[in-house]
Structures are given as structure tokens and as C-alpha cells.
Amino acid sequence: MPCDSCSGQRPGPKRPGRGRNHRAVDDLANQLRAANVYDSHAAAVVTLARTLAASLDRMERNPDRSEHTVATVARVQLELYRELRPPDTAGDPFDELTAALAAAIHAPT
């Protein structure tokens, strides 16, 4: 059952400055809403996922970033994606997200 504070809400147009990780979380939140499984628990996890995604996006732009920190944040982010996986999805929508996280981890500094 959708939560009162998030049912019917749709994000506005994509905001400038949002990186690919943040946009991926927004897309996942939209999938959860479309599947009618965006409840208060999902809303809380999406909020955390957005925070981590914004951190990953900032780290990707920082040439002096710590690869250990990126890997740690990416690992936590992947666990959140697994928890938020929409039910009965065709194929694996997380392949692209996994590839984006791997690219962030292995990008040259």
C-alpha cells in the first residue's frame, strides 16, 4: 500500500546537475510507483539511495577520490538496489546500474 506522503507524487523534470547514479535512483523510484509498491519503507530506502547516489556522482567528478570510499558507497548502493527491486520485472533492470557502479569504481583517477 502506498504511503500517504508519497502516493501520487511524481518527480518533476530531470534536474540539471543530477548525475547518472541519481537519475538511476529516480528511474527506479518511478518503476516502484508504477508497480504500486512505493510504500513508506520504499520511500525511506529511496531517500537513502538518493543520498548515496548523489555522493557517488560527486565522487565520479573528483579526480582525487578514494577508490576505497567509492567501492564502499557503491557496495551499499547495490544492496539498496537489491532491496528495492520491483516485483516481477522482465529481465534484469539492474545490469545497467551494476555496470554504472563498476565504471565508477574502476574509472581512472
Secondary structure, DSSP 8 states (H G I E B T S, - for coil): ---TTTTT----S--TT--HHHHHHHHHHHHHHHTT---HHHHHHHHHHHHHHHHHHHHHH-TT--HHHHHHHHHHHHHHHHHT--TT-SS-THHHHHHHHHHHHHS--
